[in-house]
Amino acid sequence: MKRVGERGEGKWAEISWDQAMDEIAAQLNDIIKKHGPESITLGFGTYPKGGAIPSRMFCQAIGSPQHLTIDGPIASLPILWPMS
């Protein structure tokens, strides 16, 4: 679903998964071009740790060192966690 009205109006349109992913990717690319990959941060809380690995892989893929976990901020340790 995609909001087509102003926030709070409750107006939505159904869109495909492909369209949703394309729009999200375009917005992320715009942010990275304007502000750099460091402007994207992913945080991972207390839920079972299986999700920390994919979120870290996502950060690596976009070139962001900003990956935070419940164990501590990876973002503060870029030398220990090189983006390869």
N, C-alpha and C positions, 0 to 999 in steps of 0.2 A: 504494500500500500504506500502511496505517496500523497503527502498533503498537497492539496491544490488551492486551498483557501488560506486565509490568515491563521496564525496560531490561535487555537481555541475555538475556531469556527466549526470544527468537526467535519470539514470537507476533505474527502479522500478519493483517490482514483486507484484502481487496481492496475499494477504494472507487472511485467514479467520479471523473473529473476535475472535474466540477461540484462534488461534495461536497468534494473536496480544496481547490479554490479558495475555496469558501465558508468552510471552516474556517480557512484561512490568513488570509483577509480579516477574519474575526471576531477572530482573535488579534491581528492588526495594529491593528485598530480599538480593541481593549481597551488595548493598549500606548499608543497615541496618546492615548486619553482619560485614562489614568492618569498618563502621564509627558510628554506633549506630543510633537509630531512630531520634535523635535530628538533624541529618544531612539532614533530609527531611523537607523542609519548603513549606507551601502553602500560597499563598497570594490571597486576594480577594479584588478587587477594588471597583469602584463606580457603577457597574452594580447592578440591583435590588438585594436586600439582600437574596433572596431565595437560592442562591448558597453558601452562607456562612455556612449554616447549614450542607449540605452534605460534604463540604470541612473540616469542624471541625470534623465531624464524622469520616472522613477518617483519619485525624491526630490522633484521639483517637484510632482508630483500629490498627494503626501501632505503637502506643506508642510515638508519637512525640508531644512535647508541642509547636512546631513552627507553629502556625497558626496566620496569620496576616490579619487584616481587615482594611477597610478605617476608622473605628472608633478608631483604635489604635492597637498596637502589643499585641496580646494575649500572645505571646512568653515571654514577659517581666513580665507577671503576673501568673506564674504557680501555685501559692498558691490559687489565686482566681479562677482559672480554672483547677481544678484537673483532671487528666486523669483517668477516672474510667472505 
